[in-house]
Amino acid sequence: MTVANRALKVLKEVNEDLKVAQRLTAIGNWKWVLVTNKVTWSEELCRINAWDPNIPVPPFEEMGKFYSPESWKRLTELVANALKTGKPYE
């Protein structure tokens, strides 16, 4: 097995472990690609929000309906600051 094949195998195993961990803890994650403005959700986040994973998720600008007003305000402030400064946020 080549190094690339081993690395791919490990990556797949880690991804499966992450899916299990998200399911067990009932948390999900999402990713926003700025260049395409495309948002993707993990399987668990789709389940939590009763979203059909075969349907594209809403764009970032519409995701506020899945957050409390306070959380959405905080998130958008952090994102705006990260975009302005180029520094990541937690």
C-alpha positions as CSV (number, residue, x, y, z in Angstrom):
1,M,0.0,0.0,0.0
2,T,1.4,3.4,-1.0
3,V,1.8,6.3,1.5
4,A,-1.0,8.1,-0.3
5,N,-3.3,5.1,-0.1
6,R,-2.5,4.7,3.7
7,A,-3.1,8.4,4.2
8,L,-6.5,8.2,2.4
9,K,-7.5,5.2,4.5
10,V,-6.6,7.0,7.7
11,L,-8.5,10.1,6.6
12,K,-11.6,8.0,5.9
13,E,-11.4,6.4,9.3
14,V,-11.0,9.8,11.0
15,N,-14.0,11.1,9.1
16,E,-16.1,8.1,10.2
17,D,-15.0,8.6,13.8
18,L,-16.0,12.3,13.6
19,K,-19.5,11.3,12.3
20,V,-19.9,8.9,15.2
21,A,-18.7,11.4,17.7
22,Q,-21.1,14.0,16.3
23,R,-24.0,11.6,16.4
24,L,-23.2,10.5,20.0
25,T,-22.9,14.1,21.3
26,A,-25.7,15.5,19.1
27,I,-23.6,18.3,17.6
28,G,-22.9,19.1,14.0
29,N,-20.7,21.3,12.0
30,W,-20.9,23.4,8.9
31,K,-18.4,24.9,6.4
32,W,-18.7,28.1,4.3
33,V,-16.5,28.5,1.3
34,L,-16.3,32.2,0.7
35,V,-15.2,32.1,-2.9
36,T,-18.3,30.1,-4.0
37,N,-20.6,31.3,-1.1
38,K,-21.4,27.6,-0.6
39,V,-22.4,26.3,2.8
40,T,-22.3,22.6,3.6
41,W,-23.6,20.8,6.7
42,S,-22.5,17.6,8.3
43,E,-24.9,14.7,8.4
44,E,-25.6,15.3,12.1
45,L,-26.3,19.0,11.6
46,C,-28.8,18.0,8.9
47,R,-30.4,15.6,11.3
48,I,-30.5,18.1,14.1
49,N,-32.2,20.7,11.9
50,A,-34.5,18.1,10.2
51,W,-33.0,19.0,6.9
52,D,-33.0,16.6,4.0
53,P,-29.2,16.1,3.2
54,N,-30.1,15.7,-0.5
55,I,-31.3,19.4,-0.6
56,P,-28.8,22.2,-0.7
57,V,-28.6,24.0,2.6
58,P,-29.4,27.7,2.8
59,P,-26.6,30.2,2.1
60,F,-24.8,31.8,5.1
61,E,-27.0,34.9,5.0
62,E,-30.1,32.8,5.7
63,M,-28.7,30.6,8.4
64,G,-29.8,33.0,11.1
65,K,-33.1,31.1,11.4
66,F,-31.2,28.2,12.9
67,Y,-29.7,30.3,15.7
68,S,-31.1,32.2,18.6
69,P,-31.0,36.0,17.8
70,E,-28.1,36.5,20.3
71,S,-26.1,33.6,18.9
72,W,-26.6,34.8,15.3
73,K,-25.6,38.3,16.2
74,R,-22.4,37.1,17.9
75,L,-21.6,34.8,15.0
76,T,-22.0,37.4,12.3
77,E,-20.0,39.9,14.3
78,L,-17.2,37.3,14.6
79,V,-17.3,36.4,11.0
80,A,-17.3,40.1,9.9
81,N,-14.3,40.7,12.1
82,A,-12.5,37.7,10.7
83,L,-13.2,38.8,7.1
84,K,-12.0,42.3,7.9
85,T,-8.8,41.4,9.8
86,G,-8.0,38.0,8.2
87,K,-7.7,36.5,11.7
88,P,-9.6,33.3,12.5
89,Y,-12.2,33.2,15.3
90,E,-13.3,30.8,18.0
